[in-house]
Amino acid sequence: MTTSAPGAASGAPPPVKLGPFDAEFLADLPYDPSVLFFDELLEVDAGKSLVRCRMPTDQPMPLVDAQRAHPLLHPRHVAGAILVHATGMLGFVHAYHLLGLRHREGWIGYGTNIHRVVFRKLVQPGAPIEATCVATRSRLGEKRHMIRYAFEFRHEDRVCYEGDQTAVWMRAQDVPAMNSRPALEELERSLA
């Protein structure tokens, strides 16, 4: 099954193929695919500005594998830090498929604000999580986009994570050296 997605900064992206992520998408990730944590694109709805992905929980994960688990005192679970990182990766899925942003063309995103996060349930490894990302507010420019996202992760038909978070997407070549003081001050002013 495929669905079309509207283009933005870099022109209209090709139709979206649902299912496992293709090699072109994986090659464009700003992180190694081992920390994407999603294995399938389940839904893309341009009208709702929504993407939904499958997140296996039965595979090795950093932090989870390092837990000194105890069945009562500290049951093995998907660490909250993994879920927060997964929101950034889901934001990348959204930007790639719905906005047509490509890392190879200089686009990069950074989380700027976690307005609200709620961990609703302990996720023990086993059943996959279905993770949904919806852009609730967008300010799209030529060189910079500010997007507020709502996240809902469901595990075993129950909400396990909810997030209200903002990210900035920018063309790296249009911003002076990211680690320079003036560049950081400019970024902070743009987010105010």
Secondary structure as GFF3:
##gff-version 3
##sequence-region A 1 192
A	DSSP	beta_strand	2	3	.	.	.	ID=ss1
A	DSSP	beta_strand	16	17	.	.	.	ID=ss2
A	DSSP	beta_strand	19	20	.	.	.	ID=ss3
A	DSSP	alpha_helix	23	28	.	.	.	ID=ss4
A	DSSP	three_ten_helix	33	35	.	.	.	ID=ss5
A	DSSP	beta_strand	40	45	.	.	.	ID=ss6
A	DSSP	beta_strand	50	55	.	.	.	ID=ss7
A	DSSP	alpha_helix	80	98	.	.	.	ID=ss8
A	DSSP	three_ten_helix	103	105	.	.	.	ID=ss9
A	DSSP	beta_strand	107	119	.	.	.	ID=ss10
A	DSSP	beta_strand	129	140	.	.	.	ID=ss11
A	DSSP	beta_strand	144	155	.	.	.	ID=ss12
A	DSSP	beta_strand	158	171	.	.	.	ID=ss13
A	DSSP	three_ten_helix	172	174	.	.	.	ID=ss14
A	DSSP	alpha_helix	181	191	.	.	.	ID=ss15
###
